[in-house]
């Protein structure tokens, strides 16, 4: 974990930045050799980074769901228009 990332707010971190820092936090925790205080600080930072990643992924899912719903609505409208044209 770098000192420049420690103070960054969740809004300032992109998904890739948060993910990469989270990987580093997990690596340090798994390696051991840190004091209890440092381990707790790393754990807390990891929780914050995981929330940032979830926020980005949830936003991406909402955008994807909206795009798919819009595409489905356009397809339904096109099918209805084709049926109307064939009925006349």
C-alpha positions in Angstrom: 0.0 0.0 0.0 1.5 3.3 -1.0 1.2 6.4 1.1 -0.3 8.4 -1.9 -3.2 6.0 -2.1 -3.9 5.8 1.6 -5.5 9.2 1.8 -7.4 9.1 -1.5 -11.2 9.2 -1.2 -13.3 6.5 -2.8 -14.5 9.0 -5.4 -10.9 9.6 -6.5 -10.1 5.9 -7.2 -10.9 4.2 -10.4 -11.8 0.5 -10.5 -8.4 -0.6 -11.6 -6.6 1.5 -9.0 -8.8 0.2 -6.2 -8.4 -3.4 -7.5 -4.7 -3.2 -7.8 -4.3 -1.7 -4.3 -6.6 -4.3 -2.9 -4.5 -7.0 -4.4 -1.4 -5.5 -2.7 -3.3 -5.2 0.6 -4.3 -8.9 0.5 -0.7 -9.9 -0.5 0.7 -8.0 2.5 -1.9 -9.5 4.9 -1.2 -13.0 3.6 2.5 -12.6 3.9 2.2 -11.8 7.6 5.0 -10.2 9.6 3.0 -7.1 10.3 2.0 -5.8 13.7 -1.6 -6.0 14.9 -2.1 -2.3 14.4 -0.8 -2.5 10.9 -2.8 -5.6 10.1 -6.0 -3.8 11.3 -5.2 -0.8 9.2 -4.6 -2.9 6.2 -7.8 -4.8 6.8 -9.8 -1.6 7.1 -8.2 -0.2 3.9 -9.0 -3.5 2.1 -12.7 -3.2 3.2 -12.8 0.4 1.8 -11.2 -0.7 -1.4 -13.6 -3.6 -1.8 -16.5 -1.1 -1.4 -15.0 1.0 -4.1 -14.7 -2.0 -6.4 -18.3 -3.0 -5.7 -19.5 0.5 -6.4 -17.8 0.5 -9.8 -19.1 -3.0 -10.7 -22.6 -2.1 -9.5 -22.6 1.0 -11.7 -21.3 -1.0 -14.7 -24.1 -3.6 -14.1 -26.8 -0.9 -14.0 -25.4 0.6 -17.3 -25.4 -2.8 -18.9 -28.9 -3.7 -17.7 -30.2 -0.3 -19.0 -28.5 -0.8 -22.4 -29.9 -4.3 -22.7 -33.4 -3.1 -21.7 -33.2 -0.3 -24.3 -32.1 -2.8 -27.0 -35.0 -5.2 -26.1 -37.5 -2.3 -26.3 -36.2 -1.3 -29.7 -36.4 -4.9 -30.9 -40.0 -5.2 -29.7 -40.9 -1.9 -31.4 -39.3 -3.0 -34.6 -41.2 -6.4 -34.5 -44.5 -4.6 -33.8 -43.8 -2.2 -36.7 -43.1 -5.2 -39.0 -46.3 -6.9 -37.9 -48.3 -3.7 -38.5 -46.8 -3.4 -42.0 -47.6 -7.0 -42.9 -51.2 -6.6 -41.7 -52.0 -3.9 -44.2 
